[in-house]
Amino acid sequence: MALTLFDTDEYRPPVWKSYLYQLQQEAPHPRRITCTNEVENRPKYYGREFHGMISREAADQLLSVAEGSYLIRESQRQPGTYTLALRFGSQTRNFRLYYDGKHFVGEKRFESIHDLVTDGLITLYIETKAAEYIAKMTINPIYEHIGYTTLNREPAYQKHMPVLKETHDEKDSTGQDGVSEKRVHTFRGPHWCEYCANFMWGLIAQGVKCADCGLNVHKQCSKMVPNDCKPDLKHVKKVYSCDLTTLVKAHITKRPMVVDMCIREIESRGLNSEGLYRVSGFSDLIEDVKMAFDRDGEKADISVNMYEDINIITGALKLYFRDLPIPLITYDAYPKFIESAKIMDPDEQLETLHEALKLLPPAHCETLRYLMAHLKRVTLHEKENLMNAENLGIVFGPTLMRSPELDAMAALNDIRYQRLVVELLIKNEDILF
């Protein structure tokens, strides 16, 4: 894992505690006990490890060959329910097994029984061999040395440390200032906890990841991390594709500098440009602007001397919003905004829209306010640029909003409401914000 520890701004090579990693390597490997007979009514999502309706005693005898042996049996007492029988510690352990498109016995869900058993053996082995070590591994944290709190110089261990809000929704993120959110995360390849420096064991969902600063920690370590993390600029490597709240916290600004700088440039020389925001700029030059912001930040040169065509700047601004990992109108707030667009009564519609705005994180709400005020000024030049609120809604609806639904048809049906939401925000900017 490429994380550099530093103290008093001097870089030092990372030193990780490898004990738990070594234990994971020593954990028993899965050994499937295959059924040689044809079993009637075998569920299609189980393979030859399914032995049908056999007793616990029969399963115990089959599994006695080696540690890590496993099979699946149907319960004799409750037909239609299934048990994963697993050999560990010279004993057979039985777990009620479920399937909802993925296999699981607890919170974690797996694509295959083999992965589930592998992860289970690792967890059982580490928790058996290192229970006392795990209980004490938060005692000597490295958190205050690794950069996530350096904008707030008070050492982390001196702060009040409330438990962070937990969620299992990959898309959900509030990003509230002062309320950091962690999400269960699956890390590819070996990862170490950035609080205690110990290995994060298992195959999937090994720990949690902070939605604001990207901090990766064990679930139990997350309870020790302060919830007002402020990412150090050393760890914010780019401007585009960076979480909006993370960016403004790192740069100590109200809004992303991309938004401020592009809007200033557009208003200084582009408000009368026909088809403003509708006409596309040259994609290679838009990519140049993106690279300039990622490389130079607020020092990026987007003046007329560099980019004469204003459509390049409008394109760069739209690209910034499209590239946000959490949309400007967040997944949390999305349903309320869509609900407001479906209401026919104008007063009730505005009231619902106002309630929806309250669901946005502060940095998102402030950026949306600034953008809508700008777009309102664009509409004041409609005679020249031919862009009214409806046209801008068509352009910015899908740019600022993304449906949290994975269903393609549902997302497609929402497009007309996305357009209307932006149109309403522009027209009522002075009332809503």
C-alpha positions in Angstrom: 0.0 0.0 0.0 1.5 3.3 -1.1 1.1 5.4 2.1 4.0 7.5 3.3 4.3 8.3 7.0 5.7 11.6 7.9 6.6 13.5 11.1 7.4 17.2 11.2 7.2 17.2 7.4 10.1 14.8 7.0 9.2 11.7 5.0 10.0 8.3 6.4 9.6 4.8 4.9 6.4 3.0 6.0 6.8 0.4 8.7 3.8 -2.0 9.0 3.1 -4.6 11.7 3.0 -7.8 9.8 1.9 -10.3 12.5 -1.7 -10.5 11.3 -0.6 -10.8 7.7 1.6 -13.7 8.6 -1.3 -15.4 10.4 -3.5 -15.0 7.3 -0.8 -16.8 5.3 -0.8 -19.6 7.9 -4.6 -20.0 7.9 -6.0 -23.4 6.8 -6.9 -23.6 3.1 -10.4 -24.7 2.0 -10.8 -28.3 1.1 -14.0 -29.2 -0.6 -15.5 -32.6 0.3 -17.3 -33.6 -2.9 -20.3 -35.8 -3.0 -19.9 -38.8 -5.3 -23.6 -39.6 -5.5 -26.2 -37.9 -7.5 -28.3 -35.8 -5.1 -31.9 -35.0 -6.0 -33.2 -31.4 -5.7 -29.7 -29.9 -5.4 -30.0 -26.1 -5.6 -28.6 -24.8 -8.8 -26.3 -22.4 -7.0 -24.4 -25.2 -5.1 -21.9 -27.6 -6.6 -20.6 -31.0 -5.7 -20.0 -29.9 -2.2 -23.7 -30.4 -1.6 -24.4 -33.7 0.1 -28.2 -33.5 0.5 -30.0 -34.3 3.7 -27.3 -35.9 5.8 -27.0 -35.8 9.6 -24.5 -33.8 11.6 -22.8 -37.0 12.6 -22.3 -38.1 9.0 -21.0 -34.6 8.1 -18.6 -34.7 11.0 -17.2 -38.0 9.8 -16.7 -36.8 6.3 -14.9 -33.6 7.4 -12.6 -35.3 9.8 -10.0 -35.9 7.1 -8.3 -32.4 7.4 -8.6 -28.9 8.7 -10.4 -26.6 6.3 -12.6 -29.3 4.9 -16.1 -28.2 4.1 -19.5 -29.4 2.7 -23.0 -28.2 2.5 -26.0 -30.3 3.8 -29.7 -29.8 3.9 -31.2 -29.7 7.4 -33.1 -32.8 8.4 -35.2 -30.8 10.9 -36.0 -27.9 8.6 -36.0 -29.1 5.0 -35.3 -26.3 2.5 -32.7 -24.7 4.7 -29.0 -25.3 4.3 -25.9 -25.6 6.5 -22.3 -25.0 5.8 -20.3 -27.5 7.8 -16.6 -26.5 8.2 -13.7 -28.3 10.0 -11.7 -25.9 12.1 -9.7 -26.5 15.3 -10.4 -30.2 15.1 -14.1 -29.5 15.4 -16.9 -29.3 13.0 -18.6 -25.9 13.0 -22.1 -25.5 11.5 -23.3 -22.2 10.0 -26.8 -21.5 8.5 -26.1 -20.7 4.9 -28.1 -18.2 2.8 -28.2 -17.2 -0.9 -29.7 -14.0 -2.4 -27.6 -13.9 -5.5 -24.6 -14.2 -3.4 -23.6 -16.6 -0.6 -23.5 -15.5 3.0 -23.6 -16.7 6.7 -23.3 -13.2 8.2 -22.9 -9.6 6.9 -20.4 -10.4 4.1 -21.6 -11.7 0.8 -19.5 -13.8 -1.6 -19.7 -14.8 -5.2 -18.7 -18.4 -4.5 -18.8 -20.9 -1.6 -15.0 -21.3 -1.9 -14.4 -17.6 -1.3 -16.8 -17.6 1.7 -15.0 -20.6 3.2 -11.5 -19.0 2.5 -12.6 -15.8 4.3 -14.2 -17.7 7.1 -11.1 -19.8 7.8 -8.9 -16.7 7.8 -11.1 -14.9 10.2 -11.5 -17.9 12.5 -7.7 -18.5 12.5 -6.7 -14.9 13.2 -9.4 -14.4 15.9 -8.4 -17.6 17.6 -4.6 -17.0 17.5 -4.6 -13.3 18.0 -7.7 -12.4 20.1 -5.7 -10.6 22.7 -3.5 -8.8 20.2 -6.6 -7.6 18.2 -8.2 -6.3 21.4 -5.1 -4.2 22.1 -4.1 -3.1 18.6 -5.6 0.4 18.9 -3.4 1.3 21.8 -0.5 2.8 19.8 -2.1 4.5 16.8 -0.2 6.1 13.9 -3.2 8.1 12.8 -2.0 11.5 14.0 1.2 11.1 12.0 0.0 10.2 8.6 -1.5 13.4 7.3 -5.2 13.2 7.6 -5.3 15.7 10.5 -2.4 18.0 9.7 -4.6 20.9 8.7 -6.0 20.7 12.2 -2.8 20.6 14.2 -4.3 19.5 17.5 -3.2 15.8 18.0 -5.9 13.4 17.2 -5.7 11.6 20.6 -6.5 14.8 22.4 -9.9 15.3 20.7 -13.3 14.0 21.5 -13.6 10.8 19.4 -17.2 9.9 18.7 -18.2 6.8 16.8 -18.5 7.5 13.1 -21.7 6.8 11.3 -21.6 3.5 9.5 -23.3 2.5 6.3 -23.1 -0.5 3.9 -24.4 1.5 0.9 -21.6 2.0 -1.6 -23.2 5.0 -3.1 -24.4 6.7 0.0 -22.4 9.7 1.2 -23.5 12.7 3.2 -20.1 14.4 3.4 -21.4 16.8 6.1 -18.8 19.2 7.4 -17.7 17.9 10.8 -19.4 14.5 10.4 -17.2 12.1 8.6 -18.7 9.0 7.1 -17.2 5.6 6.7 -18.3 2.9 4.4 -17.6 -0.9 4.4 -15.0 -1.4 1.7 -13.4 -4.3 -0.2 -9.6 -3.7 -0.7 -7.9 -5.4 -3.6 -4.5 -6.8 -2.5 -2.9 -6.5 0.9 -3.9 -3.4 2.9 -2.9 -2.1 6.2 -5.0 -0.1 8.7 -4.0 3.6 8.7 -4.9 3.9 12.3 -3.1 1.0 14.0 -0.8 0.0 11.1 -1.9 -3.7 11.4 -2.9 -5.8 8.4 -6.6 -5.8 7.3 -7.4 -9.4 7.0 -9.9 -11.4 4.9 -11.0 -11.5 1.3 -13.7 -8.9 1.2 -15.1 -6.1 3.4 -11.8 -6.1 5.3 -12.4 -2.6 6.8 -14.1 0.7 6.2 -13.1 3.8 4.2 -13.8 7.4 5.1 -16.0 9.1 2.5 -14.3 12.5 3.1 -10.6 11.8 3.3 -10.2 8.2 2.1 -8.8 6.9 5.4 -8.7 3.1 5.4 -9.1 1.5 8.8 -10.3 -1.7 10.6 -14.0 -1.5 11.6 -13.0 -1.6 15.3 -10.3 1.1 14.7 -12.9 3.4 13.1 -14.5 3.9 16.5 -11.2 5.6 17.6 -10.9 8.0 14.7 -12.1 11.6 15.2 -15.1 12.5 13.0 -13.7 15.8 11.8 -11.0 14.6 9.6 -9.4 17.2 7.3 -7.3 15.8 4.5 -3.8 17.1 4.0 -3.1 18.6 0.6 -0.2 16.0 0.3 -2.9 13.4 0.0 -5.2 15.2 -2.4 -3.4 14.4 -5.7 -6.0 15.8 -8.1 -8.9 18.2 -8.5 -11.1 16.3 -10.9 -12.7 13.1 -9.7 -12.0 14.1 -6.1 -14.8 14.2 -3.6 -16.2 17.7 -3.5 -16.2 18.0 0.3 -12.7 16.6 0.6 -11.4 19.1 -2.0 -12.9 22.2 -0.3 -11.7 21.0 3.2 -8.2 20.4 1.9 -8.0 23.8 0.3 -10.0 25.6 3.0 -12.4 27.1 0.5 -16.2 27.4 0.3 -16.3 25.9 -3.2 -14.0 24.0 -5.6 -11.6 26.4 -7.3 -12.6 24.9 -10.7 -16.1 26.2 -10.2 -15.1 29.7 -9.1 -12.4 30.1 -11.8 -14.4 28.7 -14.7 -17.5 30.8 -13.9 -15.4 34.0 -13.5 -13.8 33.4 -16.9 -17.2 32.6 -18.5 -18.9 35.7 -17.1 -16.0 37.9 -18.1 -16.1 37.1 -21.8 -18.8 34.5 -22.7 -22.2 35.4 -21.6 -23.3 36.5 -25.0 -21.8 33.5 -26.8 -24.5 31.7 -28.8 -25.3 28.2 -27.4 -23.3 28.7 -24.2 -23.0 25.4 -22.4 -24.9 23.7 -25.2 -22.1 23.9 -27.8 -19.3 21.5 -27.1 -15.6 22.6 -27.1 -12.8 20.6 -28.6 -12.4 17.5 -26.3 -8.6 17.4 -26.4 -8.4 21.0 -25.1 -11.0 20.4 -22.5 -8.8 17.5 -21.3 -5.9 20.0 -21.3 -7.9 22.3 -18.9 -8.6 19.3 -16.6 -4.9 18.3 -16.5 -4.0 22.0 -15.8 -6.3 22.0 -12.7 -5.0 18.6 -11.6 -1.4 19.8 -12.0 -1.5 23.5 -11.0 -4.7 23.9 -9.0 -5.7 27.5 -8.5 -2.6 28.6 -10.6 -4.0 27.0 -13.7 -4.2 29.4 -16.6 -7.6 29.3 -18.4 -7.4 32.8 -19.8 -8.3 33.9 -23.3 -4.6 33.8 -24.2 -4.6 30.0 -23.5 -8.1 29.1 -24.6 -9.8 31.5 -26.9 -12.9 29.4 -27.4 -15.2 29.9 -24.3 -16.8 26.5 -25.0 -13.6 24.8 -23.8 -14.1 26.5 -20.4 -17.8 25.6 -20.2 -16.9 22.0 -21.3 -14.2 21.8 -18.5 -16.8 23.0 -15.9 -19.4 20.4 -17.0 -16.7 17.7 -17.0 -15.8 18.6 -13.4 -19.4 18.0 -12.3 -19.7 14.7 -14.4 -16.4 13.4 -12.8 -17.5 13.9 -9.2 -17.6 10.5 -7.4 -20.6 11.8 -5.5 -22.8 14.0 -7.7 -23.4 17.7 -6.8 -27.0 16.7 -6.0 -26.1 13.7 -3.9 -27.5 10.2 -4.0 -29.1 10.8 -0.5 -30.9 13.9 -1.7 -31.8 12.7 -5.2 -35.2 11.1 -4.4 -36.5 14.3 -2.7 -35.4 16.5 -5.7 -37.1 14.1 -8.1 -40.2 14.1 -5.9 -40.3 17.9 -6.1 -40.3 17.8 -9.9 -43.4 15.6 -9.9 -45.5 17.9 -7.8 -48.0 20.0 -9.8 -48.9 22.6 -7.2 -46.2 25.4 -7.5 -46.1 26.4 -3.8 -45.9 22.8 -2.6 -43.3 22.1 -5.3 -41.0 25.0 -4.0 -41.5 23.8 -0.4 -40.4 20.3 -1.3 -37.5 21.6 -3.3 -36.4 23.7 -0.3 -36.6 20.6 1.9 -34.5 18.7 -0.6 -31.8 21.4 -0.5 -31.5 20.9 3.3 -30.4 17.3 2.6 -27.3 18.4 0.8 -23.9 18.6 2.5 -22.8 22.2 3.1 -20.1 22.3 0.4 -22.5 20.7 -2.1 -25.3 23.2 -1.3 -23.0 26.2 -1.5 -21.6 25.1 -4.8 -25.1 24.5 -6.2 -26.2 28.0 -5.0 -23.2 29.6 -6.7 -23.8 27.7 -9.9 -27.5 28.4 -10.1 -26.9 32.2 -9.5 -24.5 32.0 -12.4 -26.9 30.2 -14.7 -29.6 32.7 -13.8 -27.2 35.4 -15.1 -26.7 33.4 -18.2 -30.5 33.4 -18.8 -30.5 37.2 -18.6 -28.5 37.2 -21.9 -31.0 34.8 -23.6 -31.4 37.1 -26.6 -27.8 36.8 -27.4 -26.9 33.3 -26.2 -30.3 31.6 -26.9 -30.0 29.8 -23.6 -33.0 30.0 -21.3 -33.7 28.0 -18.0 -35.3 25.1 -19.9 -32.3 24.7 -22.3 -29.8 24.9 -19.4 -31.9 22.3 -17.5 -31.5 19.9 -20.5 -27.7 20.4 -20.3 -27.2 20.4 -16.6 -29.9 17.9 -15.4 -27.9 14.7 -16.1 -24.6 16.5 -15.3 -25.6 17.4 -11.7 -27.8 14.4 -10.9 -27.3 10.7 -11.2 -29.9 8.2 -10.2 -28.9 5.9 -7.3 -31.0 3.2 -8.9 -29.0 0.6 -10.9 -32.0 -0.2 -13.1 -31.3 1.4 -16.5 -35.0 2.0 -17.3 -35.7 3.7 -14.0 -32.7 6.0 -14.5 -33.8 6.8 -18.1 -37.3 7.7 -16.9 -35.8 10.2 -14.4 -34.1 12.3 -17.0 -37.1 14.5 -17.7 -37.4 15.2 -14.0 -33.7 15.9 -13.7 -34.1 18.6 -16.4 -37.1 20.1 -14.6 -35.2 20.2 -11.2 -32.4 22.3 -12.6 -34.9 24.5 -14.5 -36.8 25.1 -11.2 -33.6 25.8 -9.3 -32.5 28.4 -11.9 -35.9 30.2 -12.1 -36.3 30.3 -8.3 -32.6 30.8 -7.3 -33.4 34.0 -5.5 -36.1 32.3 -3.4 -34.6 28.9 -2.7 -31.0 29.9 -1.6 
